[in-house]
Amino acid sequence: MDLVKTTVRLDFSEAMRPWLEIREIMRVAGGDPTAELGAEPLVLEQSEKRQRIFLHVRALWLEHESPTSADQSVGQAVEVIARLNDASKFPPMKQMRYESVFIEPYPLPFHELVVFLKERFLRSNAIVDSATDIGLVFDEHEDEVVKHIQIGPMDGEQLRREYLRWPRESIPDTFLFVGLGYVASSEAPYEAESLRAFLQSAVAWQVTQAEAIVSSLRGEGR
């Protein structure tokens, strides 16, 4: 499996401090003490690292394309987010999310890969048989953690268009797409080591799950 992108997302229980200060300025300037702030996220790019940071009013996203490894991506994310917190202290977190996009080349044309996945996961019926593309989504709830799995055929153009800011030249024409999300929902103060532990747990599950999916589809490990 080829890891092509990771995303760390932190959602907060209230707006981050810079946005709160802008809201107070807006309320004073506009003469409306109840005015609320609605704003597009600030998007900051580091093209040499293939990273983007999205600063929402109540959330923070860190995207990393073509990481050397999952562990390297986690280490960089923890470091960058810790520096952001040093610059402006985060409010309490209410959710942490880690997403990874994997691809696995298949020596099949796109339409044949669609048929192959139908046969593996779905029963034949009029709707299934007439479908020219499919996407499968599975969720697993485990205490405060929700694990998301998305599987489907994909081509290189769709991956570049929908997921990548800096597309690579080595993307195959057709492949199996595996999107994995690991989400923990509970209110807690931000701590770098807690974030690191969460991300390490997410990576351990995602790597194991991605390998299991490919092994199952290739008929291995029966």
SEPA-666682 format. One record per residue (C-alpha): x, y, z. Coordinates in nm, 2 decimals. Example, Ala and Ser with C-alpha at 12.3 -4.5 7.8 and 13.67 -1.06 7.14 Angstrom:
BEGIN
ATOM      c1      c2      c3
ATOM    1.23   -0.45    0.78
ATOM    1.37   -0.11    0.71
This chain:
BEGIN
ATOM      c1      c2      c3
ATOM    0.00    0.00    0.00
ATOM    0.12    0.35   -0.09
ATOM    0.04    0.62    0.17
ATOM   -0.04    0.93   -0.03
ATOM   -0.19    1.17    0.22
ATOM   -0.26    1.22    0.59
ATOM   -0.48    1.48    0.77
ATOM   -0.48    1.57    1.14
ATOM   -0.79    1.76    1.24
ATOM   -0.86    1.91    1.58
ATOM   -1.20    2.05    1.67
ATOM   -1.24    2.29    1.96
ATOM   -1.52    2.36    2.20
ATOM   -1.50    2.73    2.13
ATOM   -1.33    2.97    1.88
ATOM   -0.96    3.00    1.89
ATOM   -0.82    3.31    2.06
ATOM   -0.73    3.51    1.75
ATOM   -1.08    3.47    1.61
ATOM   -1.23    3.57    1.95
ATOM   -1.03    3.89    1.94
ATOM   -1.14    3.96    1.59
ATOM   -1.50    3.90    1.70
ATOM   -1.47    4.15    1.98
ATOM   -1.32    4.41    1.74
ATOM   -1.61    4.34    1.50
ATOM   -1.87    4.38    1.78
ATOM   -1.72    4.72    1.89
ATOM   -1.67    4.85    1.54
ATOM   -2.02    4.74    1.43
ATOM   -2.20    4.84    1.74
ATOM   -2.36    4.49    1.78
ATOM   -2.25    4.32    2.10
ATOM   -2.41    3.99    1.99
ATOM   -2.25    3.97    1.64
ATOM   -2.09    3.63    1.56
ATOM   -1.80    3.57    1.33
ATOM   -1.83    3.38    1.01
ATOM   -1.51    3.34    0.81
ATOM   -1.35    3.13    0.55
ATOM   -1.05    2.93    0.69
ATOM   -0.70    3.07    0.65
ATOM   -0.50    2.84    0.44
ATOM   -0.12    2.84    0.48
ATOM    0.10    2.63    0.26
ATOM    0.46    2.50    0.28
ATOM    0.51    2.36   -0.07
ATOM    0.86    2.23    0.00
ATOM    0.71    2.00    0.27
ATOM    0.38    1.94    0.09
ATOM    0.19    2.06    0.39
ATOM   -0.12    2.28    0.43
ATOM   -0.26    2.42    0.75
ATOM   -0.63    2.52    0.76
ATOM   -0.72    2.76    1.04
ATOM   -1.09    2.75    1.10
ATOM   -1.28    2.95    1.37
ATOM   -1.32    2.64    1.58
ATOM   -1.09    2.39    1.41
ATOM   -0.74    2.32    1.29
ATOM   -0.64    2.09    1.00
ATOM   -0.30    1.99    0.90
ATOM   -0.26    1.81    0.56
ATOM    0.06    1.63    0.46
ATOM    0.10    1.48    0.11
ATOM    0.34    1.21    0.01
ATOM    0.48    1.16    0.36
ATOM    0.79    0.94    0.39
ATOM    0.61    0.72    0.64
ATOM    0.31    0.74    0.88
ATOM    0.55    0.78    1.17
ATOM    0.73    1.07    1.00
ATOM    0.39    1.24    0.93
ATOM    0.29    1.20    1.30
ATOM    0.62    1.34    1.43
ATOM    0.59    1.65    1.20
ATOM    0.22    1.70    1.29
ATOM    0.29    1.69    1.66
ATOM    0.57    1.94    1.63
ATOM    0.39    2.18    1.40
ATOM    0.07    2.18    1.62
ATOM    0.28    2.23    1.94
ATOM    0.44    2.54    1.78
ATOM    0.09    2.67    1.69
ATOM   -0.03    2.62    2.04
ATOM    0.28    2.81    2.17
ATOM    0.20    3.10    1.94
ATOM   -0.17    3.11    2.06
ATOM   -0.30    2.88    2.32
ATOM   -0.57    2.64    2.20
ATOM   -0.92    2.63    2.37
ATOM   -1.03    2.28    2.49
ATOM   -1.05    2.02    2.23
ATOM   -1.37    1.83    2.17
ATOM   -1.26    1.60    1.89
ATOM   -0.94    1.46    1.73
ATOM   -0.94    1.30    1.39
ATOM   -0.66    1.14    1.19
ATOM   -0.72    1.04    0.82
ATOM   -0.50    0.85    0.58
ATOM   -0.54    0.79    0.21
ATOM   -0.38    0.47    0.07
ATOM   -0.37    0.34   -0.28
ATOM   -0.29   -0.01   -0.41
ATOM   -0.23   -0.06   -0.78
ATOM   -0.43   -0.33   -0.95
ATOM   -0.35   -0.49   -1.29
ATOM   -0.71   -0.44   -1.40
ATOM   -0.89   -0.18   -1.61
ATOM   -1.12    0.04   -1.41
ATOM   -1.45   -0.13   -1.51
ATOM   -1.30   -0.47   -1.43
ATOM   -1.19   -0.35   -1.08
ATOM   -1.55   -0.23   -1.03
ATOM   -1.68   -0.57   -1.11
ATOM   -1.42   -0.74   -0.89
ATOM   -1.53   -0.53   -0.59
ATOM   -1.89   -0.59   -0.65
ATOM   -1.83   -0.96   -0.65
ATOM   -1.64   -0.94   -0.32
ATOM   -1.87   -0.72   -0.12
ATOM   -2.22   -0.70   -0.28
ATOM   -2.50   -0.93   -0.38
ATOM   -2.61   -0.92   -0.74
ATOM   -2.93   -0.72   -0.81
ATOM   -3.05   -0.47   -1.07
ATOM   -2.90   -0.17   -0.90
ATOM   -2.57   -0.33   -0.83
ATOM   -2.53   -0.49   -1.17
ATOM   -2.60   -0.16   -1.35
ATOM   -2.36    0.05   -1.14
ATOM   -2.05    0.17   -1.33
ATOM   -1.87    0.28   -1.01
ATOM   -1.90    0.20   -0.65
ATOM   -1.78    0.32   -0.31
ATOM   -1.81    0.12    0.01
ATOM   -1.82    0.29    0.36
ATOM   -1.79    0.10    0.69
ATOM   -1.80    0.24    1.04
ATOM   -1.68    0.08    1.36
ATOM   -1.77    0.23    1.71
ATOM   -1.54    0.14    2.00
ATOM   -1.61    0.34    2.32
ATOM   -1.52    0.70    2.24
ATOM   -1.34    0.61    1.91
ATOM   -1.51    0.58    1.57
ATOM   -1.32    0.41    1.29
ATOM   -1.41    0.49    0.93
ATOM   -1.32    0.28    0.63
ATOM   -1.38    0.38    0.27
ATOM   -1.30    0.15   -0.02
ATOM   -1.34    0.18   -0.39
ATOM   -1.18    0.18   -0.74
ATOM   -1.02    0.51   -0.85
ATOM   -0.81    0.65   -1.13
ATOM   -0.52    0.89   -1.11
ATOM   -0.71    1.19   -1.24
ATOM   -0.98    1.17   -0.97
ATOM   -0.71    1.13   -0.70
ATOM   -0.52    1.44   -0.82
ATOM   -0.84    1.64   -0.86
ATOM   -1.01    1.56   -0.53
ATOM   -0.73    1.49   -0.28
ATOM   -0.39    1.63   -0.39
ATOM   -0.26    1.99   -0.40
ATOM    0.08    1.87   -0.53
ATOM    0.01    1.57   -0.75
ATOM    0.29    1.32   -0.80
ATOM    0.40    1.19   -1.14
ATOM    0.41    0.82   -1.01
ATOM    0.04    0.78   -0.95
ATOM   -0.09    0.47   -1.14
ATOM   -0.38    0.49   -1.39
ATOM   -0.61    0.26   -1.19
ATOM   -0.59    0.15   -0.83
ATOM   -0.78    0.05   -0.52
ATOM   -0.85    0.36   -0.30
ATOM   -0.86    0.30    0.08
ATOM   -0.95    0.60    0.30
ATOM   -0.92    0.54    0.68
ATOM   -1.03    0.77    0.96
ATOM   -0.98    0.74    1.33
ATOM   -1.19    0.98    1.55
ATOM   -1.19    1.03    1.92
ATOM   -1.46    1.26    2.07
ATOM   -1.42    1.39    2.43
ATOM   -1.36    1.73    2.57
ATOM   -1.00    1.77    2.70
ATOM   -0.73    2.04    2.71
ATOM   -0.47    2.02    2.44
ATOM   -0.15    1.83    2.54
ATOM    0.12    1.74    2.29
ATOM    0.18    1.40    2.43
ATOM   -0.19    1.31    2.44
ATOM   -0.21    1.41    2.07
ATOM    0.09    1.20    2.00
ATOM   -0.05    0.90    2.17
ATOM   -0.38    0.94    1.98
ATOM   -0.20    0.96    1.65
ATOM    0.02    0.66    1.72
ATOM   -0.29    0.46    1.80
ATOM   -0.46    0.58    1.48
ATOM   -0.15    0.49    1.27
ATOM   -0.13    0.14    1.42
ATOM   -0.49    0.07    1.34
ATOM   -0.48    0.22    0.99
ATOM   -0.16    0.04    0.88
ATOM   -0.29   -0.29    1.00
ATOM   -0.64   -0.23    0.85
ATOM   -0.50   -0.12    0.51
ATOM   -0.28   -0.43    0.49
ATOM   -0.57   -0.66    0.59
ATOM   -0.80   -0.51    0.32
ATOM   -0.54   -0.57    0.05
ATOM   -0.46   -0.91    0.18
ATOM   -0.83   -1.01    0.18
ATOM   -0.89   -0.87   -0.17
ATOM   -0.59   -1.05   -0.31
ATOM   -0.71   -1.37   -0.15
ATOM   -0.42   -1.40    0.09
ATOM   -0.43   -1.51    0.45
ATOM   -0.73   -1.74    0.41
